[in-house]
Amino acid sequence: MSSTGQPAANWEETLTATTAEQTQAFGRHLAEVLRAGDLLVLSGELGAGKTTFTQGLGEGLGVRAGIISPTFVLVRIHPNLADGPRPGGPDLVHVDAYRLGSAAEIDDIDLENTMDSSVTVVEWGHDRVEHLSENRLEIDLHRAIGLASAGEASGEAGTRSGPSGTLDFDDDDTDEPRTIVVRGYGPRWATAPALGGFEGGLPC
């Protein structure tokens, strides 16, 4: 058990991506091993690459394009495309849990109704969605030069406001290097998939 009472991760791997394209490439690469029912929890400060990663993941899953930061929409569903690279594969459910203060509020948006048939990606989901499945991947993305420190990112601390104090979008299309930390939980992820083979990416 960890200090938070959650089971410890089965494994942890750290990789680097030096461009936004490599962050997307990692998403496409990871999509190859995902299936319906999988849960991914994304953490990282603004601009760390959460949405960029999810765009690559969506490409790899073959879902409808148009993945954006879900800042003002709690849940966005991207259906699988019959003429895409994985016809008949799972839909992608993209969630922003930043404004949800507890696991109970997660339950109110009824993710259970879509989880079995979809890959569910939850941004800012740490300490909010773990009860949905014992099987999950937790992915932390850190910028080398970001709007918050890596320590703030891993703890989901800080605010989501820009310099003017207004709500800021997750504008993560810059090419600063990213560190990507992936942890696997539950029997589904008892062993790590081959994460280091995505184009351009190198294990640290």
Residue pairs with C-beta under 8 A, 6 or more apart in sequence:
1 7
1 8
2 8
4 127
6 130
6 185
7 134
7 185
7 186
9 138
9 183
9 184
9 185
10 183
10 184
10 185
10 186
10 189
10 190
10 191
10 192
11 183
11 184
11 189
11 191
11 192
12 181
12 182
12 183
13 181
13 182
13 192
13 195
13 196
13 203
14 179
14 180
14 181
14 182
14 203
14 204
15 26
15 179
15 180
15 182
15 195
15 196
15 201
15 202
15 203
15 204
16 177
16 178
16 179
16 180
16 201
16 202
16 204
17 23
17 25
17 26
17 49
17 177
17 178
17 180
17 200
17 201
18 175
18 177
18 178
18 200
19 175
19 200
20 49
20 52
20 172
20 173
20 174
20 175
21 200
22 178
22 198
22 199
22 200
22 201
23 49
23 52
23 53
23 56
23 141
23 172
23 178
23 180
24 52
24 53
24 55
24 56
24 59
25 56
25 198
25 199
25 200
25 201
26 53
26 56
26 180
26 195
26 198
26 201
27 52
27 53
27 54
27 55
27 56
27 57
27 58
27 59
27 60
28 56
28 57
28 59
28 60
28 198
29 60
29 195
29 197
29 198
29 199
29 201
30 57
30 60
30 137
30 193
30 195
30 198
31 56
31 57
31 58
31 59
31 60
31 61
31 86
31 119
32 60
33 193
34 40
34 57
34 61
34 90
34 119
35 90
35 119
36 89
36 90
36 116
36 117
36 118
36 119
37 90
37 115
37 116
37 117
37 118
37 119
37 133
37 135
38 90
38 119
38 120
38 135
38 136
38 137
38 188
39 115
39 120
39 122
39 129
39 132
39 133
39 135
39 136
39 137
40 57
40 119
40 120
40 121
40 122
40 136
40 137
40 138
40 139
41 122
41 125
41 126
41 129
41 130
41 136
41 137
41 138
41 139
42 50
42 53
42 54
42 121
42 122
42 123
42 124
42 125
42 139
42 140
42 141
43 50
43 124
43 125
43 126
43 138
43 139
43 140
43 141
43 153
43 154
43 156
44 50
44 140
44 141
44 142
44 143
44 153
45 142
45 143
45 146
45 147
45 148
45 149
45 152
45 153
45 158
46 146
46 147
46 148
46 160
46 168
46 170
46 171
46 172
47 143
47 146
47 147
47 170
47 171
47 172
47 174
48 141
48 142
48 143
48 146
48 153
48 172
48 178
49 141
49 143
49 172
49 178
49 180
50 69
50 123
50 141
50 170
50 172
51 67
51 68
51 69
51 123
51 170
51 172
52 172
52 173
53 139
53 141
53 180
54 67
54 92
54 94
54 121
54 123
55 67
57 92
57 119
57 121
58 64
58 65
58 67
58 78
58 92
59 65
59 85
60 85
60 86
61 80
61 86
61 89
61 90
61 92
61 119
62 80
62 81
62 84
62 85
62 86
62 87
62 89
63 78
63 79
63 80
63 81
63 84
63 91
63 92
64 78
64 79
64 81
65 78
66 78
67 76
67 78
67 92
67 94
69 96
69 123
69 169
69 170
70 76
70 94
70 95
70 96
70 123
71 96
71 98
71 167
71 169
71 170
73 96
74 95
74 96
74 97
74 99
74 100
74 109
75 93
75 94
75 95
75 109
75 111
76 93
76 94
76 95
77 91
77 92
77 93
77 94
77 114
77 118
78 91
78 92
78 93
78 94
79 91
80 86
80 87
80 88
80 89
80 90
80 91
80 92
81 87
82 88
90 117
90 118
90 119
91 114
91 117
91 118
91 119
92 118
92 119
92 121
93 111
93 114
93 115
93 118
93 119
93 120
93 121
94 121
94 123
95 109
95 111
95 120
95 121
95 122
95 123
95 125
95 129
96 122
96 123
96 124
97 106
97 122
97 123
97 124
97 125
97 128
97 129
98 123
98 124
98 160
100 106
100 109
100 128
102 128
103 127
103 128
103 129
103 130
103 131
105 128
106 125
106 128
106 129
106 131
106 132
111 120
111 129
111 132
112 132
114 120
115 132
115 133
120 132
122 128
122 129
123 170
124 156
126 138
126 156
127 156
129 136
130 136
133 186
134 185
134 186
134 187
135 185
135 186
135 187
135 188
135 189
136 185
136 186
136 189
137 182
137 183
137 184
137 185
137 189
138 182
138 183
138 185
139 180
139 181
139 182
139 183
140 153
140 154
140 180
140 181
141 153
141 178
141 179
141 180
141 181
142 150
142 153
142 154
142 178
142 179
142 180
142 181
143 176
143 177
143 178
144 176
144 177
144 178
144 179
145 176
146 153
146 176
148 157
148 158
150 179
151 157
152 158
160 167
160 168
161 167
161 168
162 168
179 204
180 201
182 192
182 195
184 190
184 191
184 192
195 203
196 202
196 203
